[in-house]
Amino acid sequence: MMIQKDWMMKTKIIILVLILVLCMAFGAGCGDKASEEPAADQQAAELSDDQNGAYETAKEMLAMMALSRQGMLDYLSSEAGGYTDEAAEAAVAMLEDKGEVDWFKEAEEAAIEYKDNMLVTKEEVLEQLSSESGDQFTPEEAEAAVEKVFEE
C-alpha cells in the first residue's frame, strides 16, 4: 500500500506541474486578474511577487485537486512548485484569510476520490488521508471526511 501511496502522490504532482505549465503557456484563464475583486487586488499587492505567485498557484491547485494544508505547503515549496517556504506560508495564509479554502472539504474530496477510484476500506482511506507519507490532513480533518464519505 505504501508504494501505491507514493506513486499516487508523485502522479498528482506531475499532473499539477503539467497543468500549470499549460496554463502559463496558453493563458487558459488561469489566475486572470480581471475577474478578481478590488479587495483581492489590494491584498495581493501586499504580497511580494514570489508570495503572489505562490498564492495564484495555490488557487489553481485547489481548483484541480484536493490537498491538505501541509500537502499544499510541501508542493509550493518543493522543487516542482519553486517557491520559498515563506512564500508558501503567505499564500496559504492568504487563502485561509480570504475564506478560499476549507481543509475539511478538501479532505472530504480526497476521501471520495479514494473511495470511488480504489478498492480501499474506510481504515485505509483514513490512513492515507492522515499519514505523513500520504495526504497529510490533520487527524480531525481525515476522521470527519471518512465518517461523512463512508456513511453514504
PLY file of the C-alpha trace (Angstrom):
ply
format ascii 1.0
element vertex 152
property float x
property float y
property float z
element edge 151
property int vertex1
property int vertex2
end_header
0.00 0.00 0.00
2.94 2.38 0.73
4.28 2.08 -2.84
0.82 2.83 -4.16
0.60 5.92 -1.90
3.97 7.23 -3.08
3.01 6.60 -6.69
-0.29 8.44 -6.24
1.38 11.49 -4.70
4.01 11.61 -7.44
1.30 11.27 -10.08
-0.66 14.15 -8.54
2.43 16.37 -8.57
3.24 15.51 -12.19
-0.33 16.28 -13.27
-0.26 19.58 -11.39
3.02 20.60 -12.97
1.74 19.76 -16.45
-1.48 21.70 -15.94
0.34 24.71 -14.52
2.80 24.70 -17.43
-0.10 24.60 -19.90
-1.88 27.41 -18.07
1.24 29.56 -18.18
1.94 28.74 -21.82
-1.56 29.27 -23.19
-3.19 31.61 -20.71
-6.16 29.25 -20.37
-7.86 31.64 -17.96
-5.61 30.56 -15.10
-5.47 33.27 -12.49
-6.98 36.01 -14.68
-6.79 39.16 -12.58
-9.64 40.81 -14.49
-12.12 38.61 -12.63
-10.76 39.38 -9.16
-12.45 41.82 -6.84
-10.69 45.11 -5.99
-10.16 43.96 -2.38
-8.32 40.91 -3.69
-6.08 43.18 -5.76
-5.28 45.25 -2.66
-4.46 42.14 -0.61
-2.37 40.69 -3.45
-0.49 44.00 -3.68
0.62 43.47 -0.07
2.37 40.25 -1.09
5.80 40.06 -2.67
5.98 38.80 -6.26
7.09 35.38 -5.00
4.26 35.23 -2.45
1.69 36.38 -5.01
2.92 33.75 -7.48
2.59 31.07 -4.81
-0.91 32.34 -3.97
-2.03 32.16 -7.62
-0.52 28.68 -7.97
-2.26 27.55 -4.77
-5.63 28.75 -6.06
-5.11 26.88 -9.33
-4.11 23.73 -7.45
-7.23 23.86 -5.27
-9.37 24.12 -8.40
-7.77 20.94 -9.77
-7.41 18.60 -6.81
-7.91 18.07 -3.10
-4.88 18.88 -0.98
-4.22 19.24 2.71
-2.67 22.38 4.15
0.63 20.54 4.63
0.39 18.98 1.17
-0.09 22.45 -0.32
2.87 23.85 1.62
5.05 20.90 0.62
4.17 21.26 -3.05
4.59 25.04 -3.21
7.99 24.90 -1.51
9.18 21.84 -3.46
11.44 21.92 -6.50
8.34 21.44 -8.66
6.49 24.36 -7.02
9.56 26.54 -6.91
8.58 28.90 -4.09
10.27 29.67 -0.80
8.84 28.37 2.48
7.91 31.96 3.35
6.05 32.46 0.07
4.21 29.15 0.51
3.15 30.07 4.07
1.99 33.53 2.94
0.00 32.02 0.07
-1.76 29.50 2.30
-2.43 32.18 4.94
-3.98 34.40 2.25
-6.24 31.55 1.09
-7.34 30.97 4.67
-7.81 34.68 5.45
-9.97 35.15 2.36
-12.01 32.03 3.08
-10.94 30.46 -0.20
-10.14 27.08 1.30
-11.87 24.67 3.65
-9.42 21.96 4.66
-12.24 19.72 5.89
-13.88 19.95 2.45
-10.53 19.19 0.80
-10.19 16.07 2.97
-13.71 15.01 2.03
-12.97 15.42 -1.69
-9.81 13.34 -1.32
-11.71 10.63 0.56
-14.33 10.50 -2.18
-11.59 10.16 -4.80
-10.00 7.24 -2.94
-13.33 5.53 -2.27
-14.54 5.88 -5.86
-11.29 5.05 -7.66
-9.62 2.42 -5.49
-10.66 -0.71 -3.66
-9.95 0.60 -0.19
-11.52 0.25 3.22
-12.57 3.06 5.50
-9.47 2.44 7.62
-7.16 2.55 4.58
-8.63 5.86 3.45
-8.21 7.27 6.95
-4.56 6.14 6.96
-3.93 7.63 3.50
-5.52 10.96 4.40
-3.74 11.42 7.72
-0.32 9.82 7.29
2.89 11.78 6.70
3.62 9.65 3.64
0.05 10.21 2.42
-2.05 13.33 2.10
-1.11 14.81 5.49
-4.53 16.05 6.56
-4.93 16.60 10.29
-6.46 13.68 12.21
-9.62 15.77 12.73
-9.95 16.57 9.01
-9.32 12.97 7.97
-11.72 11.47 10.52
-14.53 13.89 9.64
-14.06 13.21 5.93
-14.04 9.43 6.31
-17.11 9.47 8.53
-19.03 11.58 6.04
-17.92 9.71 2.91
-18.39 6.21 4.30
-21.80 6.94 5.89
-23.32 7.29 2.41
0 1
1 2
2 3
3 4
4 5
5 6
6 7
7 8
8 9
9 10
10 11
11 12
12 13
13 14
14 15
15 16
16 17
17 18
18 19
19 20
20 21
21 22
22 23
23 24
24 25
25 26
26 27
27 28
28 29
29 30
30 31
31 32
32 33
33 34
34 35
35 36
36 37
37 38
38 39
39 40
40 41
41 42
42 43
43 44
44 45
45 46
46 47
47 48
48 49
49 50
50 51
51 52
52 53
53 54
54 55
55 56
56 57
57 58
58 59
59 60
60 61
61 62
62 63
63 64
64 65
65 66
66 67
67 68
68 69
69 70
70 71
71 72
72 73
73 74
74 75
75 76
76 77
77 78
78 79
79 80
80 81
81 82
82 83
83 84
84 85
85 86
86 87
87 88
88 89
89 90
90 91
91 92
92 93
93 94
94 95
95 96
96 97
97 98
98 99
99 100
100 101
101 102
102 103
103 104
104 105
105 106
106 107
107 108
108 109
109 110
110 111
111 112
112 113
113 114
114 115
115 116
116 117
117 118
118 119
119 120
120 121
121 122
122 123
123 124
124 125
125 126
126 127
127 128
128 129
129 130
130 131
131 132
132 133
133 134
134 135
135 136
136 137
137 138
138 139
139 140
140 141
141 142
142 143
143 144
144 145
145 146
146 147
147 148
148 149
149 150
150 151
